[in-house]
Amino acid sequence: IIRGLRNFIDYQDEITLFQFNRSIDENIDTFVLFPSANNLFLSSSSIKQLVKLNADISNYVPKCLKDEIETKIKERTK
């Protein structure tokens, strides 16, 4: 499992999830990725809010996924 951590609150949540997964199967490994300084405070909630406000998200998501992300978020908010 690959997870991303932004802050200590994420760490607390992820360590709980890690322990839960390990109790199910000790062969489940979790790899943690840390964000760059540019994306430290970025969250899916903030991306959703930007899309709802018709703001440009191209600086925050991969260019090849931008249109797909915007379409999915807009579909879910109809």
N, CA, C and O atoms as a Tripos MOL2 file, in Angstrom:
@<TRIPOS>MOLECULE
protein
  312   311    78     0     0
PROTEIN
NO_CHARGES

@<TRIPOS>ATOM
      1 N           0.8580   -1.1590    0.0000 N.3       1 ILE1
      2 CA          0.0000    0.0000    0.0000 C.3       1 ILE1
      3 C           0.9120    1.2310    0.0000 C.2       1 ILE1
      4 O           1.8660    1.3050    0.7740 O.2       1 ILE1
      5 N           0.6130    2.1780   -0.8600 N.am      2 ILE2
      6 CA          1.3820    3.4210   -0.9180 C.3       2 ILE2
      7 C           0.4920    4.5420   -0.4170 C.2       2 ILE2
      8 O          -0.6150    4.7430   -0.9170 O.2       2 ILE2
      9 N           0.9840    5.2680    0.5760 N.am      3 ARG3
     10 CA          0.2090    6.3420    1.1940 C.3       3 ARG3
     11 C           1.0520    7.6140    1.2250 C.2       3 ARG3
     12 O           2.2810    7.5520    1.2470 O.2       3 ARG3
     13 N           0.3960    8.7480    1.2260 N.am      4 GLY4
     14 CA          1.0800   10.0320    1.3170 C.3       4 GLY4
     15 C           0.7540   10.7030    2.6340 C.2       4 GLY4
     16 O          -0.3880   10.6750    3.0930 O.2       4 GLY4
     17 N           1.7550   11.3010    3.2350 N.am      5 LEU5
     18 CA          1.5720   12.0160    4.5010 C.3       5 LEU5
     19 C           1.9230   13.4760    4.3110 C.2       5 LEU5
     20 O           2.9310   13.8040    3.6850 O.2       5 LEU5
     21 N           1.0860   14.3610    4.8560 N.am      6 ARG6
     22 CA          1.3680   15.7930    4.7900 C.3       6 ARG6
     23 C           1.7730   16.3480    6.1450 C.2       6 ARG6
     24 O           2.5670   17.2840    6.2320 O.2       6 ARG6
     25 N           1.2200   15.7610    7.2010 N.am      7 ASN7
     26 CA          1.4470   16.3330    8.5240 C.3       7 ASN7
     27 C           1.2790   15.2600    9.5990 C.2       7 ASN7
     28 O           1.0400   14.0900    9.3020 O.2       7 ASN7
     29 N           1.4070   15.6860   10.8400 N.am      8 PHE8
     30 CA          1.3300   14.7450   11.9510 C.3       8 PHE8
     31 C          -0.0580   14.1160   12.0850 C.2       8 PHE8
     32 O          -0.1720   12.9560   12.4800 O.2       8 PHE8
     33 N          -1.0860   14.8480   11.7680 N.am      9 ILE9
     34 CA         -2.4500   14.2970   11.8410 C.3       9 ILE9
     35 C          -2.5890   13.1470   10.8410 C.2       9 ILE9
     36 O          -3.1600   12.1060   11.1660 O.2       9 ILE9
     37 N          -2.0660   13.3350    9.6230 N.am     10 ASP10
     38 CA         -2.0700   12.2420    8.6420 C.3      10 ASP10
     39 C          -1.3090   11.0430    9.1930 C.2      10 ASP10
     40 O          -1.7420    9.9010    9.0420 O.2      10 ASP10
     41 N          -0.1690   11.3080    9.8350 N.am     11 TYR11
     42 CA          0.6370   10.2220   10.3970 C.3      11 TYR11
     43 C          -0.1760    9.4240   11.4120 C.2      11 TYR11
     44 O          -0.1680    8.1930   11.3820 O.2      11 TYR11
     45 N          -0.8650   10.1050   12.2940 N.am     12 GLN12
     46 CA         -1.6670    9.4190   13.3150 C.3      12 GLN12
     47 C          -2.7210    8.5270   12.6690 C.2      12 GLN12
     48 O          -2.9210    7.3910   13.0980 O.2      12 GLN12
     49 N          -3.3860    9.0290   11.6570 N.am     13 ASP13
     50 CA         -4.4050    8.2390   10.9610 C.3      13 ASP13
     51 C          -3.7870    7.0510   10.2420 C.2      13 ASP13
     52 O          -4.3180    5.9420   10.2860 O.2      13 ASP13
     53 N          -2.6660    7.2890    9.5830 N.am     14 GLU14
     54 CA         -2.0350    6.2270    8.7930 C.3      14 GLU14
     55 C          -1.4220    5.1360    9.6550 C.2      14 GLU14
     56 O          -1.4530    3.9670    9.2710 O.2      14 GLU14
     57 N          -0.8650    5.4830   10.8060 N.am     15 ILE15
     58 CA         -0.2830    4.4510   11.6690 C.3      15 ILE15
     59 C          -1.3770    3.5370   12.2000 C.2      15 ILE15
     60 O          -1.1540    2.3390   12.3720 O.2      15 ILE15
     61 N          -2.5500    4.0860   12.4590 N.am     16 THR16
     62 CA         -3.6950    3.2800   12.8860 C.3      16 THR16
     63 C          -4.1170    2.3370   11.7650 C.2      16 THR16
     64 O          -4.3490    1.1500   11.9970 O.2      16 THR16
     65 N          -4.2140    2.8670   10.5590 N.am     17 LEU17
     66 CA         -4.5870    2.0480    9.4060 C.3      17 LEU17
     67 C          -3.5320    0.9690    9.1390 C.2      17 LEU17
     68 O          -3.8690   -0.1740    8.8270 O.2      17 LEU17
     69 N          -2.2640    1.3390    9.2620 N.am     18 PHE18
     70 CA         -1.1710    0.3800    9.0840 C.3      18 PHE18
     71 C          -1.3160   -0.7810   10.0700 C.2      18 PHE18
     72 O          -1.2120   -1.9430    9.6790 O.2      18 PHE18
     73 N          -1.5550   -0.4710   11.3370 N.am     19 GLN19
     74 CA         -1.6950   -1.5130   12.3560 C.3      19 GLN19
     75 C          -2.9110   -2.3950   12.0780 C.2      19 GLN19
     76 O          -2.8500   -3.6120   12.2520 O.2      19 GLN19
     77 N          -3.9910   -1.7950   11.6560 N.am     20 PHE20
     78 CA         -5.2000   -2.5480   11.3140 C.3      20 PHE20
     79 C          -4.9230   -3.5140   10.1610 C.2      20 PHE20
     80 O          -5.2790   -4.6910   10.2260 O.2      20 PHE20
     81 N          -4.2810   -3.0010    9.1000 N.am     21 ASN21
     82 CA         -3.9570   -3.8520    7.9490 C.3      21 ASN21
     83 C          -3.0390   -4.9970    8.3510 C.2      21 ASN21
     84 O          -3.2240   -6.1300    7.9060 O.2      21 ASN21
     85 N          -2.0560   -4.7070    9.1860 N.am     22 ARG22
     86 CA         -1.1330   -5.7480    9.6510 C.3      22 ARG22
     87 C          -1.8480   -6.7950   10.4900 C.2      22 ARG22
     88 O          -1.4630   -7.9640   10.4750 O.2      22 ARG22
     89 N          -2.8820   -6.3960   11.2200 N.am     23 SER23
     90 CA         -3.6260   -7.3870   12.0130 C.3      23 SER23
     91 C          -4.4250   -8.3220   11.1120 C.2      23 SER23
     92 O          -4.7030   -9.4600   11.4910 O.2      23 SER23
     93 N          -4.7940   -7.8530    9.9290 N.am     24 ILE24
     94 CA         -5.5040   -8.6800    8.9610 C.3      24 ILE24
     95 C          -4.5350   -9.6410    8.2730 C.2      24 ILE24
     96 O          -4.8210  -10.8280    8.1120 O.2      24 ILE24
     97 N          -3.3770   -9.0980    7.8690 N.am     25 ASP25
     98 CA         -2.3830   -9.9070    7.1520 C.3      25 ASP25
     99 C          -1.0130   -9.2830    7.3800 C.2      25 ASP25
    100 O          -0.7640   -8.1490    6.9710 O.2      25 ASP25
    101 N          -0.1400  -10.0180    8.0240 N.am     26 GLU26
    102 CA          1.1830   -9.4690    8.3460 C.3      26 GLU26
    103 C           2.0610   -9.2590    7.1210 C.2      26 GLU26
    104 O           3.1420   -8.6790    7.2290 O.2      26 GLU26
    105 N           1.6160   -9.7190    5.9670 N.am     27 ASN27
    106 CA          2.3650   -9.5100    4.7310 C.3      27 ASN27
    107 C           2.0070   -8.2090    4.0210 C.2      27 ASN27
    108 O           2.5960   -7.8770    2.9930 O.2      27 ASN27
    109 N           1.0550   -7.4830    4.5600 N.am     28 ILE28
    110 CA          0.6900   -6.1900    3.9670 C.3      28 ILE28
    111 C           1.7450   -5.1660    4.3680 C.2      28 ILE28
    112 O           1.9530   -4.9070    5.5530 O.2      28 ILE28
    113 N           2.4060   -4.5900    3.3750 N.am     29 ASP29
    114 CA          3.4020   -3.5540    3.6200 C.3      29 ASP29
    115 C           2.8220   -2.2040    3.2430 C.2      29 ASP29
    116 O           2.0260   -2.0910    2.3110 O.2      29 ASP29
    117 N           3.2260   -1.1910    3.9750 N.am     30 THR30
    118 CA          2.7910    0.1660    3.6870 C.3      30 THR30
    119 C           4.0310    1.0210    3.4510 C.2      30 THR30
    120 O           4.9680    1.0090    4.2490 O.2      30 THR30
    121 N           4.0250    1.7550    2.3550 N.am     31 PHE31
    122 CA          5.1100    2.6710    2.0300 C.3      31 PHE31
    123 C           4.5670    4.0860    2.1230 C.2      31 PHE31
    124 O           3.4920    4.3900    1.6040 O.2      31 PHE31
    125 N           5.3160    4.9380    2.7830 N.am     32 VAL32
    126 CA          4.8790    6.3120    3.0230 C.3      32 VAL32
    127 C           5.6920    7.2660    2.1580 C.2      32 VAL32
    128 O           6.9190    7.1830    2.1050 O.2      32 VAL32
    129 N           4.9950    8.1660    1.4870 N.am     33 LEU33
    130 CA          5.6320    9.2050    0.6870 C.3      33 LEU33
    131 C           5.3540   10.5590    1.3320 C.2      33 LEU33
    132 O           4.2560   10.8180    1.8240 O.2      33 LEU33
    133 N           6.3610   11.4040    1.3200 N.am     34 PHE34
    134 CA          6.2120   12.7460    1.8700 C.3      34 PHE34
    135 C           6.1240   13.7470    0.7260 C.2      34 PHE34
    136 O           6.7730   13.5520   -0.3020 O.2      34 PHE34
    137 N           5.3460   14.8050    0.8740 N.am     35 PRO35
    138 CA          5.1540   15.7640   -0.2150 C.3      35 PRO35
    139 C           6.3280   16.7290   -0.3480 C.2      35 PRO35
    140 O           7.1290   16.9000    0.5710 O.2      35 PRO35
    141 N           6.4020   17.3480   -1.5080 N.am     36 SER36
    142 CA          7.3470   18.4500   -1.6790 C.3      36 SER36
    143 C           6.7890   19.6580   -0.9250 C.2      36 SER36
    144 O           5.6160   19.6770   -0.5540 O.2      36 SER36
    145 N           7.6130   20.6390   -0.7080 N.am     37 ALA37
    146 CA          7.1810   21.8480    0.0000 C.3      37 ALA37
    147 C           6.0180   22.5310   -0.7340 C.2      37 ALA37
    148 O           5.1520   23.1420   -0.1080 O.2      37 ALA37
    149 N           6.0100   22.4180   -2.0820 N.am     38 ASN38
    150 CA          4.9430   23.0400   -2.8740 C.3      38 ASN38
    151 C           3.5750   22.4230   -2.6080 C.2      38 ASN38
    152 O           2.5560   23.0990   -2.7430 O.2      38 ASN38
    153 N           3.5420   21.1580   -2.2350 N.am     39 ASN39
    154 CA          2.2780   20.4530   -2.0610 C.3      39 ASN39
    155 C           1.9920   20.0750   -0.6160 C.2      39 ASN39
    156 O           1.1260   19.2390   -0.3540 O.2      39 ASN39
    157 N           2.6930   20.6670    0.3040 N.am     40 LEU40
    158 CA          2.5710   20.3000    1.7060 C.3      40 LEU40
    159 C           1.1460   20.4480    2.2340 C.2      40 LEU40
    160 O           0.6940   19.6270    3.0320 O.2      40 LEU40
    161 N           0.4510   21.4650    1.8060 N.am     41 PHE41
    162 CA         -0.8950   21.7150    2.3360 C.3      41 PHE41
    163 C          -1.9950   21.3690    1.3410 C.2      41 PHE41
    164 O          -3.1510   21.7480    1.5310 O.2      41 PHE41
    165 N          -1.6460   20.6650    0.3070 N.am     42 LEU42
    166 CA         -2.6110   20.2780   -0.7140 C.3      42 LEU42
    167 C          -3.4130   19.0670   -0.2610 C.2      42 LEU42
    168 O          -2.8640   18.1360    0.3280 O.2      42 LEU42
    169 N          -4.6980   19.0820   -0.5330 N.am     43 SER43
    170 CA         -5.5570   17.9480   -0.1780 C.3      43 SER43
    171 C          -6.5860   17.7440   -1.2770 C.2      43 SER43
    172 O          -6.8240   18.6320   -2.0950 O.2      43 SER43
    173 N          -7.1870   16.5770   -1.2850 N.am     44 SER44
    174 CA         -8.2380   16.3250   -2.2720 C.3      44 SER44
    175 C          -9.4050   17.2780   -2.0620 C.2      44 SER44
    176 O         -10.0510   17.6920   -3.0250 O.2      44 SER44
    177 N          -9.6780   17.6240   -0.8220 N.am     45 SER45
    178 CA        -10.7630   18.5770   -0.5260 C.3      45 SER45
    179 C         -10.4900   19.9410   -1.1540 C.2      45 SER45
    180 O         -11.3960   20.5820   -1.6870 O.2      45 SER45
    181 N          -9.2350   20.3780   -1.0860 N.am     46 SER46
    182 CA         -8.9180   21.6850   -1.6680 C.3      46 SER46
    183 C          -9.0160   21.6400   -3.1950 C.2      46 SER46
    184 O          -9.4430   22.6120   -3.8190 O.2      46 SER46
    185 N          -8.6230   20.5210   -3.7940 N.am     47 ILE47
    186 CA         -8.7580   20.3830   -5.2500 C.3      47 ILE47
    187 C         -10.2300   20.3970   -5.6390 C.2      47 ILE47
    188 O         -10.6100   21.0640   -6.6020 O.2      47 ILE47
    189 N         -11.0560   19.6720   -4.9050 N.am     48 LYS48
    190 CA        -12.4980   19.6600   -5.1840 C.3      48 LYS48
    191 C         -13.0900   21.0540   -5.0850 C.2      48 LYS48
    192 O         -13.9060   21.4530   -5.9160 O.2      48 LYS48
    193 N         -12.6750   21.7890   -4.0680 N.am     49 GLN49
    194 CA        -13.2010   23.1470   -3.8840 C.3      49 GLN49
    195 C         -12.7710   24.0490   -5.0320 C.2      49 GLN49
    196 O         -13.5720   24.8460   -5.5210 O.2      49 GLN49
    197 N         -11.5310   23.9390   -5.4660 N.am     50 LEU50
    198 CA        -11.0630   24.7440   -6.5900 C.3      50 LEU50
    199 C         -11.8550   24.4300   -7.8600 C.2      50 LEU50
    200 O         -12.2220   25.3390   -8.6030 O.2      50 LEU50
    201 N         -12.1140   23.1590   -8.1070 N.am     51 VAL51
    202 CA        -12.8850   22.7760   -9.2990 C.3      51 VAL51
    203 C         -14.2990   23.3380   -9.2060 C.2      51 VAL51
    204 O         -14.8280   23.8540  -10.1910 O.2      51 VAL51
    205 N         -14.9110   23.2420   -8.0330 N.am     52 LYS52
    206 CA        -16.2700   23.7740   -7.8540 C.3      52 LYS52
    207 C         -16.3180   25.2830   -8.1000 C.2      52 LYS52
    208 O         -17.3450   25.8180   -8.5170 O.2      52 LYS52
    209 N         -15.2070   25.9580   -7.8400 N.am     53 LEU53
    210 CA        -15.1320   27.4060   -8.0570 C.3      53 LEU53
    211 C         -14.6080   27.7610   -9.4450 C.2      53 LEU53
    212 O         -14.3390   28.9250   -9.7420 O.2      53 LEU53
    213 N         -14.4670   26.7350  -10.2940 N.am     54 ASN54
    214 CA        -13.9530   26.9070  -11.6570 C.3      54 ASN54
    215 C         -12.5560   27.5160  -11.6860 C.2      54 ASN54
    216 O         -12.2130   28.2410  -12.6210 O.2      54 ASN54
    217 N         -11.7580   27.2300  -10.6790 N.am     55 ALA55
    218 CA        -10.3780   27.7180  -10.6230 C.3      55 ALA55
    219 C          -9.4570   26.7430  -11.3540 C.2      55 ALA55
    220 O          -9.8020   25.5780  -11.5550 O.2      55 ALA55
    221 N          -8.3030   27.2260  -11.7410 N.am     56 ASP56
    222 CA         -7.3170   26.4140  -12.4510 C.3      56 ASP56
    223 C          -6.5800   25.5080  -11.4620 C.2      56 ASP56
    224 O          -5.9980   25.9920  -10.4920 O.2      56 ASP56
    225 N          -6.6050   24.2010  -11.7050 N.am     57 ILE57
    226 CA         -5.9250   23.2470  -10.8210 C.3      57 ILE57
    227 C          -4.6460   22.6930  -11.4510 C.2      57 ILE57
    228 O          -4.0260   21.7910  -10.8890 O.2      57 ILE57
    229 N          -4.2500   23.2130  -12.5920 N.am     58 SER58
    230 CA         -3.1240   22.6450  -13.3360 C.3      58 SER58
    231 C          -1.7970   22.6960  -12.5720 C.2      58 SER58
    232 O          -0.9040   21.9020  -12.8660 O.2      58 SER58
    233 N          -1.6430   23.5840  -11.6210 N.am     59 ASN59
    234 CA         -0.4140   23.6330  -10.8250 C.3      59 ASN59
    235 C          -0.3870   22.5800   -9.7220 C.2      59 ASN59
    236 O           0.6440   22.3890   -9.0780 O.2      59 ASN59
    237 N          -1.5050   21.8970   -9.4980 N.am     60 TYR60
    238 CA         -1.6150   20.9950   -8.3540 C.3      60 TYR60
    239 C          -1.8250   19.5240   -8.7140 C.2      60 TYR60
    240 O          -1.6970   18.6520   -7.8550 O.2      60 TYR60
    241 N          -2.1410   19.2490   -9.9600 N.am     61 VAL61
    242 CA         -2.3900   17.8650  -10.3840 C.3      61 VAL61
    243 C          -1.5770   17.5920  -11.6480 C.2      61 VAL61
    244 O          -1.2010   18.5290  -12.3510 O.2      61 VAL61
    245 N          -1.3050   16.3280  -11.9420 N.am     62 PRO62
    246 CA         -0.5930   16.0130  -13.1880 C.3      62 PRO62
    247 C          -1.3770   16.5100  -14.3980 C.2      62 PRO62
    248 O          -2.5950   16.3470  -14.4780 O.2      62 PRO62
    249 N          -0.6670   17.1100  -15.3200 N.am     63 LYS63
    250 CA         -1.3150   17.6830  -16.5180 C.3      63 LYS63
    251 C          -2.1620   16.6440  -17.2530 C.2      63 LYS63
    252 O          -3.2450   16.9570  -17.7470 O.2      63 LYS63
    253 N          -1.6650   15.4060  -17.3230 N.am     64 CYS64
    254 CA         -2.3810   14.3700  -18.0740 C.3      64 CYS64
    255 C          -3.6830   13.9380  -17.3920 C.2      64 CYS64
    256 O          -4.5050   13.2660  -18.0140 O.2      64 CYS64
    257 N          -3.8800   14.3110  -16.1320 N.am     65 LEU65
    258 CA         -5.0930   13.9320  -15.4000 C.3      65 LEU65
    259 C          -6.0380   15.0960  -15.1210 C.2      65 LEU65
    260 O          -7.1550   14.8900  -14.6460 O.2      65 LEU65
    261 N          -5.6050   16.2930  -15.4090 N.am     66 LYS66
    262 CA         -6.3810   17.4930  -15.0670 C.3      66 LYS66
    263 C          -7.8200   17.4170  -15.5720 C.2      66 LYS66
    264 O          -8.7570   17.5800  -14.7900 O.2      66 LYS66
    265 N          -8.0040   17.1740  -16.8630 N.am     67 ASP67
    266 CA         -9.3570   17.1470  -17.4340 C.3      67 ASP67
    267 C         -10.2110   16.0550  -16.8240 C.2      67 ASP67
    268 O         -11.3900   16.2700  -16.5400 O.2      67 ASP67
    269 N          -9.6260   14.8880  -16.6220 N.am     68 GLU68
    270 CA        -10.3680   13.7680  -16.0440 C.3      68 GLU68
    271 C         -10.7950   14.0780  -14.6040 C.2      68 GLU68
    272 O         -11.9260   13.7820  -14.2180 O.2      68 GLU68
    273 N          -9.9090   14.6630  -13.8210 N.am     69 ILE69
    274 CA        -10.2300   15.0300  -12.4320 C.3      69 ILE69
    275 C         -11.3680   16.0400  -12.4090 C.2      69 ILE69
    276 O         -12.3250   15.8920  -11.6500 O.2      69 ILE69
    277 N         -11.2590   17.0640  -13.2420 N.am     70 GLU70
    278 CA        -12.3060   18.0850  -13.2870 C.3      70 GLU70
    279 C         -13.6510   17.4860  -13.6860 C.2      70 GLU70
    280 O         -14.6760   17.8140  -13.0900 O.2      70 GLU70
    281 N         -13.6530   16.6220  -14.6750 N.am     71 THR71
    282 CA        -14.8980   15.9910  -15.1350 C.3      71 THR71
    283 C         -15.5340   15.1650  -14.0250 C.2      71 THR71
    284 O         -16.7330   15.2780  -13.7740 O.2      71 THR71
    285 N         -14.7390   14.3380  -13.3640 N.am     72 LYS72
    286 CA        -15.2830   13.4810  -12.2970 C.3      72 LYS72
    287 C         -15.8500   14.3010  -11.1440 C.2      72 LYS72
    288 O         -16.9210   13.9840  -10.6260 O.2      72 LYS72
    289 N         -15.1410   15.3490  -10.7410 N.am     73 ILE73
    290 CA        -15.6250   16.1770   -9.6300 C.3      73 ILE73
    291 C         -16.9210   16.8860  -10.0320 C.2      73 ILE73
    292 O         -17.8690   16.9360   -9.2490 O.2      73 ILE73
    293 N         -16.9610   17.4180  -11.2160 N.am     74 LYS74
    294 CA        -18.1730   18.1140  -11.6740 C.3      74 LYS74
    295 C         -19.3590   17.1720  -11.7970 C.2      74 LYS74
    296 O         -20.4880   17.5580  -11.4930 O.2      74 LYS74
    297 N         -19.1180   15.9320  -12.2410 N.am     75 GLU75
    298 CA        -20.1930   14.9440  -12.3370 C.3      75 GLU75
    299 C         -20.7720   14.6130  -10.9690 C.2      75 GLU75
    300 O         -21.9840   14.4460  -10.8270 O.2      75 GLU75
    301 N         -19.9230   14.5190   -9.9780 N.am     76 ARG76
    302 CA        -20.3710   14.1490   -8.6350 C.3      76 ARG76
    303 C         -21.1010   15.2670   -7.9170 C.2      76 ARG76
    304 O         -21.8240   15.0170   -6.9520 O.2      76 ARG76
    305 N         -20.9220   16.4910   -8.3720 N.am     77 THR77
    306 CA        -21.5620   17.6180   -7.7010 C.3      77 THR77
    307 C         -22.8240   18.0830   -8.4180 C.2      77 THR77
    308 O         -23.4060   19.1040   -8.0540 O.2      77 THR77
    309 N         -23.2470   17.3400   -9.4310 N.am     78 LYS78
    310 CA        -24.4740   17.7180  -10.1610 C.3      78 LYS78
    311 C         -25.7000   17.3640   -9.3510 C.2      78 LYS78
    312 O         -26.8240   17.6030   -9.7950 O.2      78 LYS78
@<TRIPOS>BOND
     1     1     2 1
     2     2     3 1
     3     3     4 2
     4     3     5 am
     5     5     6 1
     6     6     7 1
     7     7     8 2
     8     7     9 am
     9     9    10 1
    10    10    11 1
    11    11    12 2
    12    11    13 am
    13    13    14 1
    14    14    15 1
    15    15    16 2
    16    15    17 am
    17    17    18 1
    18    18    19 1
    19    19    20 2
    20    19    21 am
    21    21    22 1
    22    22    23 1
    23    23    24 2
    24    23    25 am
    25    25    26 1
    26    26    27 1
    27    27    28 2
    28    27    29 am
    29    29    30 1
    30    30    31 1
    31    31    32 2
    32    31    33 am
    33    33    34 1
    34    34    35 1
    35    35    36 2
    36    35    37 am
    37    37    38 1
    38    38    39 1
    39    39    40 2
    40    39    41 am
    41    41    42 1
    42    42    43 1
    43    43    44 2
    44    43    45 am
    45    45    46 1
    46    46    47 1
    47    47    48 2
    48    47    49 am
    49    49    50 1
    50    50    51 1
    51    51    52 2
    52    51    53 am
    53    53    54 1
    54    54    55 1
    55    55    56 2
    56    55    57 am
    57    57    58 1
    58    58    59 1
    59    59    60 2
    60    59    61 am
    61    61    62 1
    62    62    63 1
    63    63    64 2
    64    63    65 am
    65    65    66 1
    66    66    67 1
    67    67    68 2
    68    67    69 am
    69    69    70 1
    70    70    71 1
    71    71    72 2
    72    71    73 am
    73    73    74 1
    74    74    75 1
    75    75    76 2
    76    75    77 am
    77    77    78 1
    78    78    79 1
    79    79    80 2
    80    79    81 am
    81    81    82 1
    82    82    83 1
    83    83    84 2
    84    83    85 am
    85    85    86 1
    86    86    87 1
    87    87    88 2
    88    87    89 am
    89    89    90 1
    90    90    91 1
    91    91    92 2
    92    91    93 am
    93    93    94 1
    94    94    95 1
    95    95    96 2
    96    95    97 am
    97    97    98 1
    98    98    99 1
    99    99   100 2
   100    99   101 am
   101   101   102 1
   102   102   103 1
   103   103   104 2
   104   103   105 am
   105   105   106 1
   106   106   107 1
   107   107   108 2
   108   107   109 am
   109   109   110 1
   110   110   111 1
   111   111   112 2
   112   111   113 am
   113   113   114 1
   114   114   115 1
   115   115   116 2
   116   115   117 am
   117   117   118 1
   118   118   119 1
   119   119   120 2
   120   119   121 am
   121   121   122 1
   122   122   123 1
   123   123   124 2
   124   123   125 am
   125   125   126 1
   126   126   127 1
   127   127   128 2
   128   127   129 am
   129   129   130 1
   130   130   131 1
   131   131   132 2
   132   131   133 am
   133   133   134 1
   134   134   135 1
   135   135   136 2
   136   135   137 am
   137   137   138 1
   138   138   139 1
   139   139   140 2
   140   139   141 am
   141   141   142 1
   142   142   143 1
   143   143   144 2
   144   143   145 am
   145   145   146 1
   146   146   147 1
   147   147   148 2
   148   147   149 am
   149   149   150 1
   150   150   151 1
   151   151   152 2
   152   151   153 am
   153   153   154 1
   154   154   155 1
   155   155   156 2
   156   155   157 am
   157   157   158 1
   158   158   159 1
   159   159   160 2
   160   159   161 am
   161   161   162 1
   162   162   163 1
   163   163   164 2
   164   163   165 am
   165   165   166 1
   166   166   167 1
   167   167   168 2
   168   167   169 am
   169   169   170 1
   170   170   171 1
   171   171   172 2
   172   171   173 am
   173   173   174 1
   174   174   175 1
   175   175   176 2
   176   175   177 am
   177   177   178 1
   178   178   179 1
   179   179   180 2
   180   179   181 am
   181   181   182 1
   182   182   183 1
   183   183   184 2
   184   183   185 am
   185   185   186 1
   186   186   187 1
   187   187   188 2
   188   187   189 am
   189   189   190 1
   190   190   191 1
   191   191   192 2
   192   191   193 am
   193   193   194 1
   194   194   195 1
   195   195   196 2
   196   195   197 am
   197   197   198 1
   198   198   199 1
   199   199   200 2
   200   199   201 am
   201   201   202 1
   202   202   203 1
   203   203   204 2
   204   203   205 am
   205   205   206 1
   206   206   207 1
   207   207   208 2
   208   207   209 am
   209   209   210 1
   210   210   211 1
   211   211   212 2
   212   211   213 am
   213   213   214 1
   214   214   215 1
   215   215   216 2
   216   215   217 am
   217   217   218 1
   218   218   219 1
   219   219   220 2
   220   219   221 am
   221   221   222 1
   222   222   223 1
   223   223   224 2
   224   223   225 am
   225   225   226 1
   226   226   227 1
   227   227   228 2
   228   227   229 am
   229   229   230 1
   230   230   231 1
   231   231   232 2
   232   231   233 am
   233   233   234 1
   234   234   235 1
   235   235   236 2
   236   235   237 am
   237   237   238 1
   238   238   239 1
   239   239   240 2
   240   239   241 am
   241   241   242 1
   242   242   243 1
   243   243   244 2
   244   243   245 am
   245   245   246 1
   246   246   247 1
   247   247   248 2
   248   247   249 am
   249   249   250 1
   250   250   251 1
   251   251   252 2
   252   251   253 am
   253   253   254 1
   254   254   255 1
   255   255   256 2
   256   255   257 am
   257   257   258 1
   258   258   259 1
   259   259   260 2
   260   259   261 am
   261   261   262 1
   262   262   263 1
   263   263   264 2
   264   263   265 am
   265   265   266 1
   266   266   267 1
   267   267   268 2
   268   267   269 am
   269   269   270 1
   270   270   271 1
   271   271   272 2
   272   271   273 am
   273   273   274 1
   274   274   275 1
   275   275   276 2
   276   275   277 am
   277   277   278 1
   278   278   279 1
   279   279   280 2
   280   279   281 am
   281   281   282 1
   282   282   283 1
   283   283   284 2
   284   283   285 am
   285   285   286 1
   286   286   287 1
   287   287   288 2
   288   287   289 am
   289   289   290 1
   290   290   291 1
   291   291   292 2
   292   291   293 am
   293   293   294 1
   294   294   295 1
   295   295   296 2
   296   295   297 am
   297   297   298 1
   298   298   299 1
   299   299   300 2
   300   299   301 am
   301   301   302 1
   302   302   303 1
   303   303   304 2
   304   303   305 am
   305   305   306 1
   306   306   307 1
   307   307   308 2
   308   307   309 am
   309   309   310 1
   310   310   311 1
   311   311   312 2
@<TRIPOS>SUBSTRUCTURE
     1 ILE1         2 RESIDUE 1 A ILE
     2 ILE2         6 RESIDUE 1 A ILE
     3 ARG3        10 RESIDUE 1 A ARG
     4 GLY4        14 RESIDUE 1 A GLY
     5 LEU5        18 RESIDUE 1 A LEU
     6 ARG6        22 RESIDUE 1 A ARG
     7 ASN7        26 RESIDUE 1 A ASN
     8 PHE8        30 RESIDUE 1 A PHE
     9 ILE9        34 RESIDUE 1 A ILE
    10 ASP10       38 RESIDUE 1 A ASP
    11 TYR11       42 RESIDUE 1 A TYR
    12 GLN12       46 RESIDUE 1 A GLN
    13 ASP13       50 RESIDUE 1 A ASP
    14 GLU14       54 RESIDUE 1 A GLU
    15 ILE15       58 RESIDUE 1 A ILE
    16 THR16       62 RESIDUE 1 A THR
    17 LEU17       66 RESIDUE 1 A LEU
    18 PHE18       70 RESIDUE 1 A PHE
    19 GLN19       74 RESIDUE 1 A GLN
    20 PHE20       78 RESIDUE 1 A PHE
    21 ASN21       82 RESIDUE 1 A ASN
    22 ARG22       86 RESIDUE 1 A ARG
    23 SER23       90 RESIDUE 1 A SER
    24 ILE24       94 RESIDUE 1 A ILE
    25 ASP25       98 RESIDUE 1 A ASP
    26 GLU26      102 RESIDUE 1 A GLU
    27 ASN27      106 RESIDUE 1 A ASN
    28 ILE28      110 RESIDUE 1 A ILE
    29 ASP29      114 RESIDUE 1 A ASP
    30 THR30      118 RESIDUE 1 A THR
    31 PHE31      122 RESIDUE 1 A PHE
    32 VAL32      126 RESIDUE 1 A VAL
    33 LEU33      130 RESIDUE 1 A LEU
    34 PHE34      134 RESIDUE 1 A PHE
    35 PRO35      138 RESIDUE 1 A PRO
    36 SER36      142 RESIDUE 1 A SER
    37 ALA37      146 RESIDUE 1 A ALA
    38 ASN38      150 RESIDUE 1 A ASN
    39 ASN39      154 RESIDUE 1 A ASN
    40 LEU40      158 RESIDUE 1 A LEU
    41 PHE41      162 RESIDUE 1 A PHE
    42 LEU42      166 RESIDUE 1 A LEU
    43 SER43      170 RESIDUE 1 A SER
    44 SER44      174 RESIDUE 1 A SER
    45 SER45      178 RESIDUE 1 A SER
    46 SER46      182 RESIDUE 1 A SER
    47 ILE47      186 RESIDUE 1 A ILE
    48 LYS48      190 RESIDUE 1 A LYS
    49 GLN49      194 RESIDUE 1 A GLN
    50 LEU50      198 RESIDUE 1 A LEU
    51 VAL51      202 RESIDUE 1 A VAL
    52 LYS52      206 RESIDUE 1 A LYS
    53 LEU53      210 RESIDUE 1 A LEU
    54 ASN54      214 RESIDUE 1 A ASN
    55 ALA55      218 RESIDUE 1 A ALA
    56 ASP56      222 RESIDUE 1 A ASP
    57 ILE57      226 RESIDUE 1 A ILE
    58 SER58      230 RESIDUE 1 A SER
    59 ASN59      234 RESIDUE 1 A ASN
    60 TYR60      238 RESIDUE 1 A TYR
    61 VAL61      242 RESIDUE 1 A VAL
    62 PRO62      246 RESIDUE 1 A PRO
    63 LYS63      250 RESIDUE 1 A LYS
    64 CYS64      254 RESIDUE 1 A CYS
    65 LEU65      258 RESIDUE 1 A LEU
    66 LYS66      262 RESIDUE 1 A LYS
    67 ASP67      266 RESIDUE 1 A ASP
    68 GLU68      270 RESIDUE 1 A GLU
    69 ILE69      274 RESIDUE 1 A ILE
    70 GLU70      278 RESIDUE 1 A GLU
    71 THR71      282 RESIDUE 1 A THR
    72 LYS72      286 RESIDUE 1 A LYS
    73 ILE73      290 RESIDUE 1 A ILE
    74 LYS74      294 RESIDUE 1 A LYS
    75 GLU75      298 RESIDUE 1 A GLU
    76 ARG76      302 RESIDUE 1 A ARG
    77 THR77      306 RESIDUE 1 A THR
    78 LYS78      310 RESIDUE 1 A LYS
